[in-house]
């Protein structure tokens, strides 16, 4: 079994993707809205379909290394069982979604074909 990589703060910019389904849609939407207000961060749309490499419904949170420690701790404490995919934003999409990919909760197989992976 592959060990799940927990988030570490070693990059300048990050994305977090909160994964959810129809039963957890409202909770996930509220969680992302709270993050935006509490941390003054840009929150993406709540996608009710797989988008990009993400095989589940998701909402994206954009943040930086200065927000990392507090945000990741808060998400870890408040995600209520949802999986959160965290990755660096370095400009190398394949590496960002593989080498620099971290998880809160269970990991999920991403669709890396769009990155040549």
MMTF fields as JSON, N, C-alpha, C and O atoms, coordinates in Angstrom:
{
  "mmtfVersion": "1.0.0",
  "mmtfProducer": "UNKNOWN",
  "numBonds": 467,
  "numAtoms": 468,
  "numGroups": 117,
  "numChains": 1,
  "numModels": 1,
  "chainsPerModel": [1],
  "groupsPerChain": [117],
  "chainIdList": ["A"],
  "bondAtomList": [4, 2, 8, 6, 12, 10, 16, 14, 20, 18, 24, 22, 28, 26, 32, 30, 36, 34, 40, 38, 44, 42, 48, 46, 52, 50, 56, 54, 60, 58, 64, 62, 68, 66, 72, 70, 76, 74, 80, 78, 84, 82, 88, 86, 92, 90, 96, 94, 100, 98, 104, 102, 108, 106, 112, 110, 116, 114, 120, 118, 124, 122, 128, 126, 132, 130, 136, 134, 140, 138, 144, 142, 148, 146, 152, 150, 156, 154, 160, 158, 164, 162, 168, 166, 172, 170, 176, 174, 180, 178, 184, 182, 188, 186, 192, 190, 196, 194, 200, 198, 204, 202, 208, 206, 212, 210, 216, 214, 220, 218, 224, 222, 228, 226, 232, 230, 236, 234, 240, 238, 244, 242, 248, 246, 252, 250, 256, 254, 260, 258, 264, 262, 268, 266, 272, 270, 276, 274, 280, 278, 284, 282, 288, 286, 292, 290, 296, 294, 300, 298, 304, 302, 308, 306, 312, 310, 316, 314, 320, 318, 324, 322, 328, 326, 332, 330, 336, 334, 340, 338, 344, 342, 348, 346, 352, 350, 356, 354, 360, 358, 364, 362, 368, 366, 372, 370, 376, 374, 380, 378, 384, 382, 388, 386, 392, 390, 396, 394, 400, 398, 404, 402, 408, 406, 412, 410, 416, 414, 420, 418, 424, 422, 428, 426, 432, 430, 436, 434, 440, 438, 444, 442, 448, 446, 452, 450, 456, 454, 460, 458, 464, 462],
  "bondOrderList": [1, 1, 1, 1, 1, 1, 1, 1, 1, 1, 1, 1, 1, 1, 1, 1, 1, 1, 1, 1, 1, 1, 1, 1, 1, 1, 1, 1, 1, 1, 1, 1, 1, 1, 1, 1, 1, 1, 1, 1, 1, 1, 1, 1, 1, 1, 1, 1, 1, 1, 1, 1, 1, 1, 1, 1, 1, 1, 1, 1, 1, 1, 1, 1, 1, 1, 1, 1, 1, 1, 1, 1, 1, 1, 1, 1, 1, 1, 1, 1, 1, 1, 1, 1, 1, 1, 1, 1, 1, 1, 1, 1, 1, 1, 1, 1, 1, 1, 1, 1, 1, 1, 1, 1, 1, 1, 1, 1, 1, 1, 1, 1, 1, 1, 1, 1],
  "groupList": [{"groupName": "UNK", "atomNameList": ["N", "CA", "C", "O"], "elementList": ["N", "C", "C", "O"], "formalChargeList": [0, 0, 0, 0], "bondAtomList": [1, 0, 2, 1, 3, 2], "bondOrderList": [1, 1, 2], "singleLetterCode": "X", "chemCompType": "L-PEPTIDE LINKING"}],
  "groupTypeList": [0, 0, 0, 0, 0, 0, 0, 0, 0, 0, 0, 0, 0, 0, 0, 0, 0, 0, 0, 0, 0, 0, 0, 0, 0, 0, 0, 0, 0, 0, 0, 0, 0, 0, 0, 0, 0, 0, 0, 0, 0, 0, 0, 0, 0, 0, 0, 0, 0, 0, 0, 0, 0, 0, 0, 0, 0, 0, 0, 0, 0, 0, 0, 0, 0, 0, 0, 0, 0, 0, 0, 0, 0, 0, 0, 0, 0, 0, 0, 0, 0, 0, 0, 0, 0, 0, 0, 0, 0, 0, 0, 0, 0, 0, 0, 0, 0, 0, 0, 0, 0, 0, 0, 0, 0, 0, 0, 0, 0, 0, 0, 0, 0, 0, 0, 0, 0],
  "groupIdList": [1, 2, 3, 4, 5, 6, 7, 8, 9, 10, 11, 12, 13, 14, 15, 16, 17, 18, 19, 20, 21, 22, 23, 24, 25, 26, 27, 28, 29, 30, 31, 32, 33, 34, 35, 36, 37, 38, 39, 40, 41, 42, 43, 44, 45, 46, 47, 48, 49, 50, 51, 52, 53, 54, 55, 56, 57, 58, 59, 60, 61, 62, 63, 64, 65, 66, 67, 68, 69, 70, 71, 72, 73, 74, 75, 76, 77, 78, 79, 80, 81, 82, 83, 84, 85, 86, 87, 88, 89, 90, 91, 92, 93, 94, 95, 96, 97, 98, 99, 100, 101, 102, 103, 104, 105, 106, 107, 108, 109, 110, 111, 112, 113, 114, 115, 116, 117],
  "secStructList": [7, 7, 7, 7, 7, 7, 7, 7, 7, 7, 1, 1, 3, 3, 3, 3, 3, 3, 3, 3, 7, 6, 6, 6, 2, 2, 2, 2, 2, 2, 2, 2, 2, 2, 2, 2, 2, 2, 2, 6, 7, 3, 3, 3, 3, 3, 3, 1, 1, 7, 5, 6, 6, 5, 1, 1, 3, 3, 3, 3, 3, 3, 3, 3, 2, 2, 2, 2, 2, 2, 2, 2, 2, 2, 2, 2, 2, 2, 1, 6, 6, 7, 7, 3, 3, 3, 3, 3, 7, 1, 1, 7, 2, 2, 2, 2, 6, 6, 6, 6, 3, 3, 3, 3, 1, 1, 7, 7, 7, 7, 7, 4, 4, 4, 4, 6, 7],
  "xCoordList": [0.848, 0.0, 0.883, 1.883, 0.509, 1.253, 0.939, -0.216, 1.973, 1.776, 1.22, 1.691, 0.229, -0.355, 0.57, 0.944, 0.935, 1.8, 0.97, 0.051, 1.304, 0.626, 1.25, 2.436, 0.471, 0.974, 2.18, 2.227, 3.157, 4.322, 4.522, 4.277, 4.962, 5.082, 6.492, 7.374, 6.698, 8.029, 7.976, 8.991, 6.822, 6.66, 6.054, 5.635, 6.012, 5.48, 3.954, 3.264, 3.435, 2.002, 1.414, 2.086, 0.126, -0.57, -2.015, -2.588, -2.576, -4.021, -4.436, -3.682, -5.629, -6.276, -7.592, -8.296, -7.913, -9.16, -9.953, -9.535, -11.091, -11.983, -12.864, -13.592, -12.803, -13.6, -14.884, -14.894, -15.973, -17.265, -18.164, -17.777, -19.357, -20.348, -21.703, -21.782, -22.76, -24.085, -24.53, -25.233, -24.127, -24.539, -23.751, -24.233, -22.554, -21.712, -21.564, -20.763, -22.332, -22.253, -22.448, -21.635, -23.494, -23.77, -22.664, -22.218, -22.227, -21.157, -19.885, -19.241, -19.525, -18.303, -18.411, -17.445, -19.561, -19.777, -19.616, -18.965, -20.22, -20.109, -18.665, -18.191, -17.971, -16.576, -15.714, -14.92, -15.865, -15.068, -15.398, -14.51, -16.676, -17.076, -16.443, -15.959, -16.449, -15.821, -14.332, -13.812, -13.647, -12.218, -11.979, -11.08, -12.778, -12.624, -12.744, -11.96, -13.73, -13.951, -12.901, -12.349, -12.625, -11.689, -10.254, -9.537, -9.842, -8.449, -8.265, -7.145, -9.365, -9.336, -8.626, -7.674, -9.116, -8.508, -9.486, -10.703, -8.925, -9.733, -10.216, -9.433, -11.517, -12.156, -12.732, -13.407, -12.467, -12.997, -14.446, -15.053, -14.975, -16.361, -16.504, -15.541, -17.706, -18.051, -18.485, -19.571, -17.629, -17.891, -18.642, -18.158, -19.818, -20.616, -20.422, -21.374, -19.169, -18.738, -17.214, -16.598, -16.606, -15.137, -14.604, -15.142, -13.551, -12.942, -11.433, -10.829, -10.828, -9.38, -8.96, -9.583, -7.908, -7.421, -8.206, -7.915, -9.191, -9.911, -11.073, -11.98, -11.063, -12.08, -13.376, -14.325, -13.41, -14.595, -15.017, -14.272, -16.213, -16.65, -15.677, -15.148, -15.443, -14.439, -14.648, -15.373, -13.973, -13.881, -12.425, -11.814, -11.872, -10.457, -10.248, -11.019, -9.194, -8.775, -7.36, -6.483, -7.125, -5.803, -5.174, -5.806, -3.915, -3.252, -1.74, -1.218, -1.05, 0.41, 1.054, 0.375, 2.363, 3.113, 2.82, 2.925, 2.458, 2.17, 0.85, 0.662, -0.058, -1.35, -1.304, -2.17, -0.294, -0.245, -0.502, -1.448, 0.307, 0.249, -1.122, -1.687, -1.653, -2.955, -4.083, -4.983, -4.033, -5.105, -5.137, -6.206, -3.997, -3.972, -4.442, -5.191, -4.011, -4.469, -5.982, -6.674, -6.49, -7.933, -8.703, -9.698, -8.249, -8.915, -8.887, -9.881, -7.753, -7.621, -8.641, -9.239, -8.833, -9.758, -11.231, -12.109, -11.506, -12.891, -13.437, -14.568, -12.675, -13.096, -14.158, -14.791, -14.372, -15.441, -15.432, -16.48, -14.247, -14.142, -13.955, -13.673, -14.107, -13.891, -12.404, -11.547, -12.115, -10.737, -10.39, -11.174, -9.191, -8.679, -7.341, -6.416, -7.251, -6.027, -5.301, -5.864, -4.052, -3.239, -2.041, -1.381, -1.764, -0.585, 0.073, -0.562, 1.37, 2.134, 1.674, 1.089, 1.94, 1.655, 2.973, 3.252, 3.784, 5.13, 5.215, 6.204, 4.183, 4.218, 4.463, 4.32, 4.828, 5.003, 3.821, 3.87, 2.761, 1.508, 1.685, 1.103, 2.47, 2.645, 3.311, 2.831, 4.413, 5.087, 4.185, 4.138, 3.472, 2.588, 1.539, 1.178, 1.05, -0.016, 0.512, -0.273, 1.849, 2.445, 3.474, 3.207, 4.628, 5.716, 5.343, 5.739, 4.588, 4.234, 2.764, 2.131, 2.23, 0.832, 0.73, 1.491, -0.207, -0.391, -1.879, -2.722, -2.196, -3.587, -3.964, -3.18, -5.172, -5.86, -6.979, -7.871, -6.94, -7.896, -7.324, -6.114, -8.211, -7.787, -7.309, -7.86, -6.284, -5.838, -6.796, -7.498, -6.811, -7.684, -6.821, -5.91, -7.099, -6.359, -6.752, -7.921, -5.773, -6.028, -5.906, -5.257, -6.537, -6.409, -5.248, -5.433, -4.058, -2.847, -2.57, -1.604, -3.381, -3.141, -3.073, -2.323, -3.843, -3.841, -2.492, -2.216, -1.658, -0.338, 0.762, 1.947, 0.373, 1.357, 1.856, 2.89, 1.105, 1.544, 0.81, 1.089],
  "yCoordList": [-1.195, 0.0, 1.243, 1.304, 2.227, 3.471, 4.368, 4.519, 4.949, 5.862, 7.188, 7.709, 7.732, 9.015, 10.126, 10.189, 11.006, 12.132, 13.256, 13.777, 13.617, 14.724, 16.045, 16.083, 17.123, 18.407, 18.938, 18.909, 19.424, 20.103, 21.42, 21.516, 22.413, 23.778, 24.014, 24.469, 23.699, 23.887, 24.654, 24.758, 25.188, 25.93, 27.296, 27.571, 28.137, 29.49, 29.537, 30.228, 28.79, 28.838, 27.432, 26.462, 27.354, 26.074, 26.185, 27.27, 25.025, 24.847, 23.753, 22.813, 23.879, 22.792, 22.532, 23.465, 21.271, 20.882, 20.038, 18.946, 20.56, 19.837, 18.952, 19.449, 17.636, 16.677, 16.349, 16.25, 16.182, 15.906, 15.206, 14.995, 14.848, 14.229, 14.874, 15.875, 14.305, 14.919, 14.987, 15.92, 14.005, 14.003, 15.002, 15.439, 15.36, 16.276, 17.643, 18.47, 17.877, 19.137, 20.358, 21.281, 20.386, 21.573, 21.804, 22.935, 20.738, 20.875, 21.401, 22.312, 20.83, 21.252, 22.709, 23.464, 23.101, 24.488, 25.446, 26.485, 25.08, 25.911, 25.966, 27.022, 24.833, 24.772, 25.712, 26.478, 25.656, 26.505, 27.983, 28.835, 28.273, 29.654, 30.157, 31.287, 29.32, 29.682, 29.962, 30.94, 29.115, 29.303, 30.666, 31.402, 30.995, 32.285, 33.452, 34.399, 33.385, 34.481, 34.497, 35.552, 33.341, 33.28, 33.629, 34.274, 33.197, 33.358, 34.387, 34.613, 35.014, 36.006, 35.432, 36.016, 34.271, 33.576, 33.486, 33.544, 33.343, 33.157, 31.706, 30.764, 31.559, 30.248, 30.09, 30.987, 28.961, 28.686, 28.24, 28.148, 27.97, 27.494, 26.121, 25.363, 25.828, 24.505, 23.687, 23.893, 22.765, 21.965, 20.692, 19.879, 20.53, 19.332, 18.336, 17.732, 18.186, 17.203, 17.155, 18.099, 16.085, 16.046, 17.119, 17.313, 17.804, 18.857, 18.638, 18.371, 18.748, 18.581, 17.193, 16.196, 17.128, 15.819, 15.256, 14.156, 15.998, 15.626, 14.686, 15.066, 13.473, 12.483, 12.637, 11.879, 13.607, 13.839, 15.295, 16.133, 15.585, 16.968, 17.685, 17.083, 18.974, 19.663, 21.166, 21.739, 21.77, 23.221, 23.553, 22.946, 24.518, 24.87, 26.064, 27.024, 25.985, 27.073, 27.459, 26.598, 28.724, 29.207, 29.846, 30.664, 29.476, 30.041, 30.013, 29.439, 30.635, 30.725, 30.124, 29.68, 30.124, 29.571, 30.305, 29.715, 31.569, 32.329, 31.894, 32.048, 31.356, 30.87, 29.386, 28.886, 28.689, 27.232, 26.622, 25.85, 26.947, 26.263, 26.4, 25.412, 27.612, 27.811, 27.188, 26.562, 27.36, 26.821, 25.296, 24.711, 24.65, 23.181, 22.628, 21.653, 23.237, 22.791, 22.962, 22.081, 24.095, 24.354, 23.357, 22.788, 23.139, 22.177, 20.777, 20.053, 20.4, 19.081, 18.898, 17.83, 19.936, 19.875, 19.995, 19.545, 20.599, 20.939, 20.249, 20.524, 19.375, 18.753, 17.68, 17.273, 17.211, 16.27, 15.033, 14.592, 14.489, 13.268, 13.461, 12.498, 14.684, 14.914, 14.795, 15.102, 14.354, 14.331, 15.71, 16.334, 16.176, 17.437, 17.136, 16.634, 17.448, 17.283, 18.626, 19.642, 18.626, 19.841, 19.639, 18.601, 20.634, 20.516, 21.87, 22.922, 21.804, 23.004, 23.568, 22.859, 24.825, 25.504, 26.092, 27.275, 25.24, 25.649, 25.992, 26.576, 25.634, 25.82, 24.518, 24.468, 23.469, 22.141, 21.286, 20.657, 21.269, 20.624, 19.164, 18.714, 18.414, 16.996, 16.817, 16.043, 17.527, 17.423, 17.917, 17.323, 19.011, 19.57, 18.553, 18.508, 17.74, 16.782, 15.388, 14.469, 15.225, 13.929, 14.128, 13.805, 14.648, 14.819, 15.775, 15.573, 16.807, 17.833, 17.735, 18.743, 16.523, 16.271, 15.736, 14.852, 16.27, 15.907, 15.718, 16.205, 15.006, 14.65, 14.856, 14.586, 15.335, 15.278, 14.278, 14.522, 13.175, 12.11, 11.121, 11.062, 10.343, 9.301, 9.905, 10.897, 9.297, 9.747, 9.209, 8.222, 9.871, 9.535, 9.486, 10.299, 8.552, 8.451, 9.608, 9.75, 10.433, 11.551, 11.108, 10.106, 11.864, 11.623, 12.478, 13.646, 11.891, 12.634, 12.653, 13.285, 11.985, 11.906, 13.3, 13.512, 14.23, 15.588, 16.29, 17.278, 15.793, 16.365, 15.536, 15.822, 14.522, 13.646, 12.586, 11.963, 12.37, 11.402, 10.109, 9.219],
  "zCoordList": [0.0, 0.0, 0.0, 0.716, -0.802, -0.897, 0.298, 0.693, 0.853, 1.976, 1.466, 0.455, 2.154, 1.777, 2.249, 3.421, 1.312, 1.647, 2.253, 1.621, 3.477, 4.149, 3.696, 3.369, 3.673, 3.174, 3.945, 5.175, 3.169, 3.748, 3.013, 1.81, 3.734, 3.225, 2.687, 3.416, 1.396, 0.799, -0.518, -1.208, -0.877, -2.127, -1.834, -0.709, -2.841, -2.681, -2.844, -2.094, -3.837, -4.136, -4.179, -4.531, -3.805, -3.714, -4.18, -4.267, -4.474, -4.631, -3.664, -3.415, -3.123, -2.391, -3.11, -3.496, -3.283, -3.932, -2.936, -2.554, -2.53, -1.627, -2.491, -3.351, -2.269, -3.039, -2.276, -1.049, -3.045, -2.44, -3.444, -4.593, -3.013, -3.886, -3.603, -2.89, -4.158, -3.999, -2.543, -2.154, -1.733, -0.33, 0.526, 1.571, 0.086, 0.873, 0.198, 0.635, -0.857, -1.613, -0.72, -0.765, 0.081, 0.903, 1.926, 2.121, 2.575, 3.561, 2.895, 3.415, 1.749, 1.041, 0.588, 0.7, 0.085, -0.342, 0.833, 0.721, 1.96, 3.162, 3.662, 4.079, 3.621, 4.054, 3.221, 3.767, 1.912, 1.029, 1.232, 1.214, 1.422, 1.685, 2.987, 3.049, 4.02, 5.296, 5.104, 5.641, 4.35, 4.093, 3.451, 3.859, 2.454, 1.781, 2.735, 2.672, 3.624, 4.577, 5.689, 6.005, 6.28, 7.408, 7.023, 7.788, 5.83, 5.427, 4.315, 3.857, 3.877, 2.801, 1.572, 1.055, 1.12, -0.007, -1.175, -0.998, -2.363, -3.56, -3.619, -3.506, -3.797, -3.875, -5.278, -5.784, -5.895, -7.225, -7.172, -6.104, -8.335, -8.426, -7.78, -7.669, -7.364, -6.861, -8.08, -8.623, -8.497, -9.696, -9.328, -8.541, -9.9, -9.659, -10.798, -11.293, -11.195, -12.189, -12.102, -11.609, -12.566, -12.593, -13.55, -14.64, -13.132, -13.94, -13.963, -12.924, -15.134, -15.252, -14.785, -15.15, -13.981, -13.531, -12.347, -11.876, -11.87, -10.652, -10.974, -11.715, -10.433, -10.76, -9.968, -10.165, -9.086, -8.256, -8.37, -8.878, -7.894, -7.789, -6.86, -5.926, -7.116, -6.301, -6.291, -7.104, -5.327, -5.22, -4.918, -4.039, -5.65, -5.531, -4.602, -4.616, -3.797, -2.914, -3.333, -3.4, -3.611, -3.973, -2.75, -2.081, -2.448, -1.273, -1.44, -2.396, -0.504, -0.577, 0.668, 1.594, 0.66, 1.792, 3.091, 4.167, 3.014, 4.245, 4.886, 6.092, 4.081, 4.588, 4.945, 5.664, 4.442, 4.458, 5.833, 5.991, 6.818, 8.115, 8.778, 9.247, 8.817, 9.453, 8.644, 9.204, 7.32, 6.477, 6.515, 6.686, 6.362, 6.344, 7.69, 7.729, 8.781, 10.103, 10.221, 10.731, 9.751, 9.834, 8.971, 9.421, 7.734, 6.855, 7.452, 7.397, 8.018, 8.622, 9.746, 9.88, 10.546, 11.681, 11.285, 12.021, 10.123, 9.778, 8.529, 8.13, 7.912, 6.645, 6.838, 5.864, 8.059, 8.388, 7.475, 7.002, 7.239, 6.455, 4.962, 4.249, 4.475, 3.053, 2.72, 3.548, 1.519, 1.036, 0.504, -0.211, 0.869, 0.339, -0.321, 0.319, -1.609, -2.384, -2.386, -2.795, -1.93, -1.862, -2.779, -2.729, -3.617, -4.477, -4.687, -4.606, -4.961, -5.269, -6.602, -7.421, -6.807, -8.07, -8.567, -8.374, -9.216, -9.646, -11.122, -11.564, -11.9, -13.338, -14.086, -15.307, -13.366, -13.958, -13.5, -12.442, -14.308, -13.896, -13.521, -12.534, -14.277, -13.968, -12.608, -11.78, -12.375, -11.068, -9.939, -8.862, -10.201, -9.164, -8.721, -7.545, -9.649, -9.35, -9.002, -8.768, -8.968, -8.6, -7.489, -6.332, -7.828, -6.854, -5.726, -4.578, -6.054, -5.065, -4.661, -4.346, -4.673, -4.332, -2.913, -2.52, -2.149, -0.751, -0.477, -1.23, 0.607, 0.882, 2.347, 3.257, 2.542, 3.83, 3.597, 2.786, 4.288, 4.035, 3.049, 2.833, 2.454, 1.516, 0.202, -0.274, -0.373, -1.695, -2.749, -2.529, -3.89, -5.005, -6.264, -6.422, -7.149, -8.404, -9.325, -9.686, -9.702, -10.593, -12.045, -12.343, -12.953, -14.386, -14.894, -15.236, -14.941, -15.281, -16.784, -17.212, -17.591, -19.029, -19.665, -20.618, -19.147, -19.706, -19.525, -20.205, -18.623, -18.387, -19.038, -18.866, -19.777, -20.383, -19.423, -19.662, -18.304, -17.288, -17.324, -16.521]
}
